Amino acid sequence: MDFGAHTPYIFVAYAVSIIAISGLIALRIRRFRTSIRAEKDASEH
Amino acid sequence: MWSRFSNPAKFEALAKTAGPIAFWIFAACAVFGLVNGLLFAPAEQYQGESARIMYVHVPAAWMAMGSYSFIALMSLVAFVWRHSLADVAARSAALPGAVFTALALFTGAVWGKPTWGAYWVWDARLTSMLLLLFIYFGYMAVWQAVPEQARAARFARILALVGFINIPIIKFSVDWWNSLHQPASIIRADGPTIDASMLWPLFAMIIAYTALFTWLVFLGMRADLARQRIEKRGARSPSHPVRVSAESEA
C-alpha cells in the first residue's frame, strides 16, 4: 500500500485508531470478567 | 418502553443476546470498511490519498457526539422517570465516548497537516470538539470524586444535560462561523455529496463504530450491575462483607 507522500499520515491515523479501540475493548472485557468472577466468588462464600 | 428494561434481569437477558450480535456487526462492518477504505475506494479529487483518513475520522467524530447524546438522553431519563438502569447506561458510555472524541481529534489533526498545513487550528469545530473531550473528563471525574453514589449520579446528570449544549454547537459550527473544516457532506437536506464508492465504506465504518459502542455499553452495564449485586449481598450479610475491587473506569 503506497499512498505517496500521504502514506505516513494514513498509517498513523489507522494504527492509532486500531490500537486505541483494541485497548478499549481489552479494558472492558477485563473489567467485565473481573466483575463476573467477583460475583461468582461472592455467591460461593 | 423505558420501564420494560428497568428490571435488571430483563436487561441482562437482552444484553446477553444483543451484545454478541452487536460485536459481530462491528467485526464484519469494520473489516469491510477498512479493506474497502484502504484498498478499493478511490483517492479524493482535491485532497488526494489523505482523504482515506476519513474512514476512521468521521465514524469517531460521529460516535463522539452520539455517545454524548446517549449520555444526555439517559441522564434525562434518570431525572424524569427515575429509571433504575439509566445512570448505569450513561456511566458505561462515558469512557467509549471519551476515547472516540480523542480519536476524532487525533485523526483530524493527522488529516489536517497534509490538507491545511497544520495539525491544529483554533477553529470553531476543533475547539468545540476539544471542549467535548473536557466535558467527558469532567463527567467521569464526577462519578469518581463524589463518594456517595446518589449524589454523584445527581451531579453527573446535571453536568451531562448542561454539557449537551455543546453538541449542536459542534454540529452547526461549520455553518455558523468561518471554518477551515469542511461543511456537512453526508447528513444534508439535498443528500450526501460523496460518491457511492466512498460512501459505502464510510457507512460501514459508521455502523461498525456504532455497533462497537453498543457492545461496549452492554459489557460495561453488565459489569456495573454485577458489582451492585455484590455490594447489596455484602450489605445484607455484614458478618461476611464482600470486598469489591476498586478498579473502575468512570
Interface residues (C-beta under 8 A of the other chain):
Chain A: M1 F3 G4 A5 H6 T7 Y9 I10 V12 A13 Y14 V16 S17 A20 I21 L24 I25 L27 R28 I29 R31 F32 T34 S35 I36 A38 E39 A42 S43 H45
Chain B: L34 L38 L39 A43 G48 E49 S50 R52 I53 V56 H57 A60 L95 P96 V99 A102 L103 F106 T107 V110 W111 K113 P114 L212 L216 L219 G220 R222 A223 D224 A226 R227 R229 I230 R233 G234 H240 V242 V244 S245 E247 S248 E249
